[in-house]
């Protein structure tokens, strides 16, 4: 699993993941993702277009970091999951608590939406 | 093709990719659709993940046996292990979260197995946990 981060001109951090979000993949990116999104207020778009497999351990990584982002009054949006990954997000209702978009423009607009900070 | 294949793997998280690679190759030879193959791979990941997570303090964990069978309705996956008795199907997953605040971290493996497997069965026999998952084509 590879992770590439880009800071967009509007202050949004785009994080591109490539590979498999299984145990090995989650271990490979967990710390980097945490540092990128959880250490200060961040508006993050996590691009899943190149993620070919998502297991429950990968969902845990996404949820944990989304919680940390929201605790700092930031936000996280998931972008363009492949159909198999989208089905995993849907069957676990994760797409109801972490927004999912299918265009970068929509993601950039949505990530700046205010959500209540969580405890 | 050999319609029944059996392999053993160490009860170790480092085996997940080998298990996935084997499953995908077998699923392709068995003519399973991409959707069914993906569902089976996910079920295997979650089932083996449960074994690795719940093996307790086994100093020398016993290997995991996985049998793949092409059956009339689709495919059958049987996962056996010699760990302490543990029926993953007896676990009631939490309700889907209504907010990020109340979302648990983890605890979704059984929900995924129940979503993607057409049927599930567990039994304890000969000091082994036996988990049987059937995928419909």
Interface residues (C-beta under 8 A of the other chain):
Chain A: X20 X22 X23 X24 X53 X55 X56 X57 X59 X60 X63 X64 X66 X67 X70 X84 X88 X91 X92 X93 X94 X96 X97 X98 X115 X118 X119
Chain B: X13 X14 X16 X17 X20 X35 X38 X41 X42 X45 X46 X49 X96 X97 X98 X99 X100 X101 X103 X105 X106 X107 X108 X109 X111 X112 X115 X116
